Amino acid sequence: MKLWEVIKKQEIGNIFLFPTIQFGSANTRIDEEVMNCLLDFLQKSENDQAKFFQLFGGAGERIKEIMRLDKQFDIHMATPYFNLTDSTANSLLSSPSPVSILTASPKANGFFGSKGLSGYIPLVYSFHEWKFFSKVEEVKKTEEKKIFEYVKEGWTFHGKGLWFTPSSKTTQSDNFMVTVVGSSNWGERSRDRDVESQLVVFSFDQQFSDLIKEERDNLFQGTELVTKETFEDKSRKFPFWINFLSSLVKKFT
């Protein structure tokens, strides 16, 4: 059954939709505020949770009931370009939740094999990925914070999304999940330069939540877990000037 068919059959209050927009150059940062609120909510501080419940109204009130049963959520994120803003990266690193990030492998990047400077773009993203992975190793959280790369011969990857699901299984929490769908790549260009629009979906319906989880799991099929050995491959050898180039293009890619 298609997602829209499921939505049409729902009683009021089972699925909540919150549209967001981001236009940083015009100082319209609704999407940024909402995403920060979602990630900060998982830190479990009273101030962050109070802001969350206020921002999301009726959905927030229902989530209070879920929170009494589940004290931890799993986070899945997909972005074709590993170029996270510092605030997003820090929130994911400091979150008590397990995190799985899916991104394109260098060969699955649309710029792979390009001539000129653009041909180095996949390596720049790989460098950002390595820096995040190094921070995960530094805080000894490699079992909790994982990166997966999409690898399929002849295919590129441009999937994006954000999913929050309760870690444990109970009668109420098994129906619940949050997903974010839209155009953002979670990077500085999306935050400050582009016009982005997203939809935050709170689902308290078993059938709808299962369909969203199935879609998420399908994205993670055919992926490879990133390990220390990933960056020891000769194709990931970073030239001495890569740090300068990555800093230069961070706001534009």
N, C-alpha and C positions, 0 to 999 in steps of 0.2 A: 504494500500500500504506500502511495506517495505521501510525503510529509504534509502537503497542503490538504489532502483528503483527511488526514488525521486531525489537522487543525480545525477544519470545518465542522467536525463532529464533536468538538470539545464543549463542555459546559464552561460558562464564564468563570475565570479564576484558576483554571488548570495550566494555562500557558500565558506568560506575560512577555510582551515585546517592548523594548526600549530602544528607539532610534537615537543615534549619536552622529555628530558631525565635527570635523576638525578642519580649520582653516587658519593655520598658525600665523600667516602673514597678516591676517585681519584680526588677530588676537581672539579668534573663536576657538576655544579649546575644550569643548564639551566632551569629546571622545577621550582626550587625555585625562580629564578629571574622572570620568567614569571608569576607565581602565585602572587608574591608580587606586580608585576606591575598591574595585574588585580585588586587586592584588593585596592591598593593605588590609582588607577585611580578614584575610587568611592569617594575618599576624596575631589575630585574636585579642588585640588590645581593646579596652572598653570604648575609648574614643573613636577608634576606627570602625568598630561595629555599630556604634550609635549613628555615625555619619552614614554608614551603609544602609541601615534600616530606614533612615529618614529619606535618603535619596531614592530608594526603590519602593517606597510605599508599601502597598499590599503584598508584593512579592517578598519584601524584606520581613514583614510580619510572619509570613508563612515559613520563611527560612529559619526564624527563631526556633520553631518547633523541630526542624531538622537538626539544628545546632545542638539541641539537648541530647540527641542520639549519636551524632557524629561529630567528633572533635577534630577531624582531619579530612582534607580533600586532596584528591589527586589532580594535578594540573598537566594538561597536554597543550602544547603550542605548536603551530606550524607556520613557517615563514620561508619563502623561497630565497630570501637574502638575509644571511646572518649578520645583522648590523643593528643590534638592539641598542636602544637608548641606555644611558648609564642608569637611569632610575628604574627602568624595566629589568635590566640585568641584575641590579642590586636587590630588587624585590624578589626576583626568582631565587637568587642565591640565599637570601636571608629567610625565605619562607620556610615554615616547618613542614610544608607539604612536599611530597615527592613530585618531581618535575620531569617531564619528557618533552624535549624539543625536537621537532622534525624540520630539517632543512635540505636544500639541494646539495648533493655532492658536486664537486667542481665540474665533473662531466655532465651533470644534469642541469647546470646553469646555462641559461640562454646565451650568455656571452662566451661560452667555452669555444675556443678555436677562432675567435674573432681576431682580425688583424689590428695592429697598432696598440695603443694604450688600453683600449677596451678589452683586449685579450688577457690583461692581467686582473680584470675585475673578479673572476672566480677565485683567484689566489688571495685577493684582498678580503673577500668574505671568509675564506678558509682561515686567514690570519685572525680575523675577529673571533671566529669559532674557537681557534686555538687559545686565544687570550681568555675567553670565558671558561674553557675546559681547564686551563691552568689554575684559574681561581677556584674552580670546583675541587681540583686536587689539593690546592693549598689549604682549604678548609675541611679536607677529608670527607667529602660528601659524594664521592663517585657512585655510590650505591643508591643515592637519593636523587641526584640531579644528572640526568642522562641526555645525551644528544644522539639523534639518529639521522643518518643521511639517506636520501632517496637515491637508489641506484637501479637503473633499468636501461639496458643498452638501447641507444637510439632515442631515448625519451628525455624530455626536460621536465622540471618540477616547478610548479607555480602555485601550489596549494597554500592556503593560509587559514588560520582559525585559532580559537582558544576555547578550551573545554575544562570545566570544573566538575568533578564527580566525587561523591562521598567515598571515602576509602573502605568503609565497612558496609555490610549488607544488612539492612533491617527492613521491616515492613514498609515504613514511611520513606526512608532515605533511598531505597532502591528505585523509587519512582522519579527521583529528583536529579536534575543536572542543570548546569548553566553553560551556554555556548555563545560565542561571539563570532558573527559572520560579517564579512565586509571587505573593504579594500586596503586596510592598513597593513604595512609590512613591519610595524613595531619599531621602525628606525627613526632617525632624526629627520630625514627627508619627509616621511609621512607626518611627523609631528609638527615640523616648522615650515615646510615649503608647499607640499601638495594639499589638495582638497580631498579629504577622506570621509567616508560615511560607513557606519557599521550598525549592526542590530544586535543588541544583547537579548538573549532568549532565556527566560527562566521556565523550565518545564517541571511540572509536578505530575505528569501523566506517564504511565509506564510505557505505553506503546510508542509515544513520541520520543521519549528519552532513549528507548532501545534503538530506534531508527537513527538518531543522532550518533549514538555510540557506535553503531555499525558503520556509519559513514566515516567516523574518526578512525576506527580500527582498519578500515580499508585503506586509508591514506598511509597508515604505518606499515602496511604489508610491502614486502620487497625493499625493506630498508636495512641498513647495517648500523650496528651500534658503534659509536665513536669511542675509541680507546687511545691510550698513549701511543700505541703502534701505528694508529692512523696517521699521525703527524711525523712518523719516522720514515714514511714512504718518500722516495726521491722526488715524486711529483709534488710533494708538499714542502719542498725545501724553499724557505723564504729568503729572498735576497736581502742584503743589508738595508736597502732603501724602502722596504715594504712598510715599515712603521710610519715613515714620512708620508708615503702615498696613501696609506689607509686613513691617516688623520686628515689629509687634504681632501679626500673624496667622501668622507664619512657623511657629510651633510647633503651630498648630492646623489647618493646611490641607495 
